[in-house]
Amino acid sequence: MTRAALALALRPAGTGRPLAAPGARPLPVAALASMLPLLASLLLGGCERAKQDMYDQPKYKPYAASPQFDDGLAGRTAPAGAVPQARGAFAGSSSGRLGREAVLRDQQAAQAQAIPYPIDMALLRRGQERYTIYCTPCHSRAGDGDGYIVRRGFPAPPSYHIARLRDASDRHLFEVISNGYGIMYPYGDRVEPADRWAIVAYIRALQLSQHAEAAALPAAVRARLPAGGRP
């Protein structure tokens, strides 16, 4: 760009004079070019501020009250048939980009017909933890249906050690945890699919603890058994 063209471009609207003071020399094109990165950074900073304003916009907090709805609550139940697209700690701050893998893992786990993970101590410890939180009050720590609230009058669930439940499929136990059974409340909305499978694995461990064949035990354990073959 020539100096004449640059001076013409910098004229105020409706005048024939450039923006330079009388007698001042116009800025060289190279100097203007060096200022472009600074201008670009200022523009980008404004964009980032606008984006942050979207995150910080006025909104209802979880469980807040609202006069806009008949029940007085700001939180709305998802429409029937709604499918989650993202979940997790960073889903809300990333427009859902960082929560899609978790939803995919949930879907894969929910479709499995048997325990889809290696049965190791990590899985059993996780299952024991979740079982203690959600299942022990009714089913007891031993899985015999003699939990604390049962002792206080709540109907007793069947023992996990009866033949019918020892022979039940992994999928059946998973679906009962997910959807409930009889008077049992469904836990599909509060226990993730992976944790439901961990509970199933722990239930299998409880069943095995009471019905293991002596021949399947390690020799060191068999040596501690009485003559009848049971501890």
Solvent accessible surface area in square Angstrom, and as a share of the most:
residue,aa,sasa,rsa
1,M,152,0.68
2,T,94,0.55
3,R,143,0.52
4,A,79,0.61
5,A,46,0.36
6,L,14,0.07
7,A,25,0.19
8,L,102,0.51
9,A,73,0.57
10,L,74,0.37
11,R,103,0.38
12,P,52,0.33
13,A,109,0.84
14,G,89,0.85
15,T,60,0.35
16,G,55,0.53
17,R,177,0.65
18,P,58,0.36
19,L,121,0.60
20,A,45,0.35
21,A,64,0.49
22,P,140,0.88
23,G,85,0.82
24,A,52,0.41
25,R,189,0.69
26,P,57,0.36
27,L,98,0.49
28,P,67,0.42
29,V,68,0.39
30,A,79,0.61
31,A,35,0.27
32,L,50,0.25
33,A,52,0.40
34,S,80,0.51
35,M,84,0.37
36,L,107,0.53
37,P,91,0.57
38,L,107,0.53
39,L,86,0.43
40,A,47,0.37
41,S,61,0.39
42,L,116,0.58
43,L,130,0.65
44,L,121,0.60
45,G,41,0.39
46,G,41,0.40
47,C,85,0.51
48,E,98,0.44
49,R,170,0.62
50,A,58,0.45
51,K,96,0.41
52,Q,80,0.36
53,D,76,0.40
54,M,130,0.58
55,Y,81,0.31
56,D,94,0.49
57,Q,93,0.42
58,P,134,0.84
59,K,123,0.52
60,Y,117,0.44
61,K,134,0.57
62,P,111,0.70
63,Y,209,0.79
64,A,29,0.23
65,A,79,0.61
66,S,3,0.02
67,P,122,0.77
68,Q,132,0.59
69,F,81,0.34
70,D,159,0.83
71,D,86,0.45
72,G,28,0.27
73,L,93,0.47
74,A,14,0.11
75,G,50,0.48
76,R,121,0.44
77,T,132,0.77
78,A,68,0.53
79,P,106,0.67
80,A,112,0.87
81,G,76,0.73
82,A,59,0.46
83,V,95,0.54
84,P,86,0.54
85,Q,132,0.59
86,A,29,0.22
87,R,79,0.29
88,G,49,0.47
89,A,98,0.76
90,F,134,0.56
91,A,15,0.11
92,G,73,0.70
93,S,71,0.46
94,S,6,0.04
95,S,82,0.53
96,G,12,0.12
97,R,133,0.48
98,L,117,0.58
99,G,0,0.00
100,R,139,0.51
101,E,101,0.45
102,A,12,0.09
103,V,10,0.06
104,L,96,0.48
105,R,145,0.53
106,D,27,0.14
107,Q,76,0.34
108,Q,109,0.48
109,A,5,0.04
110,A,37,0.28
111,Q,133,0.59
112,A,19,0.15
113,Q,126,0.56
114,A,55,0.42
115,I,27,0.14
116,P,61,0.39
117,Y,75,0.28
118,P,110,0.69
119,I,107,0.54
120,D,72,0.37
121,M,107,0.48
122,A,70,0.55
123,L,22,0.11
124,L,37,0.18
125,R,147,0.54
126,R,102,0.37
127,G,0,0.00
128,Q,85,0.38
129,E,78,0.35
130,R,44,0.16
131,Y,2,0.01
132,T,48,0.28
133,I,89,0.45
134,Y,57,0.22
135,C,13,0.08
136,T,12,0.07
137,P,53,0.33
138,C,33,0.20
139,H,22,0.10
140,S,13,0.09
141,R,163,0.60
142,A,51,0.39
143,G,0,0.00
144,D,70,0.36
145,G,4,0.03
146,D,61,0.32
147,G,2,0.02
148,Y,131,0.50
149,I,68,0.34
150,V,24,0.14
151,R,154,0.56
152,R,185,0.68
153,G,66,0.63
154,F,84,0.35
155,P,79,0.50
156,A,71,0.55
157,P,29,0.18
158,P,67,0.42
159,S,26,0.17
160,Y,16,0.06
161,H,28,0.12
162,I,67,0.34
163,A,57,0.44
164,R,135,0.49
165,L,13,0.07
166,R,89,0.33
167,D,120,0.62
168,A,18,0.14
169,S,63,0.41
170,D,28,0.15
171,R,50,0.18
172,H,62,0.28
173,L,8,0.04
174,F,5,0.02
175,E,73,0.33
176,V,28,0.16
177,I,11,0.06
178,S,15,0.10
179,N,106,0.54
180,G,15,0.14
181,Y,139,0.53
182,G,77,0.74
183,I,116,0.59
184,M,55,0.24
185,Y,123,0.47
186,P,53,0.34
187,Y,46,0.17
188,G,28,0.27
189,D,116,0.60
190,R,119,0.44
191,V,5,0.03
192,E,78,0.35
193,P,13,0.08
194,A,41,0.32
195,D,14,0.07
196,R,22,0.08
197,W,0,0.00
198,A,1,0.01
199,I,1,0.00
200,V,0,0.00
201,A,2,0.02
202,Y,31,0.12
203,I,2,0.01
204,R,54,0.20
205,A,33,0.26
206,L,20,0.10
207,Q,10,0.04
208,L,113,0.56
209,S,75,0.48
210,Q,83,0.37
211,H,75,0.33
212,A,35,0.27
213,E,127,0.57
214,A,35,0.27
215,A,92,0.72
216,A,85,0.66
217,L,47,0.24
218,P,86,0.54
219,A,67,0.52
220,A,71,0.55
221,V,47,0.27
222,R,102,0.37
223,A,88,0.68
224,R,181,0.66
225,L,34,0.17
226,P,74,0.46
227,A,118,0.91
228,G,75,0.72
229,G,26,0.25
230,R,141,0.52
231,P,144,0.91
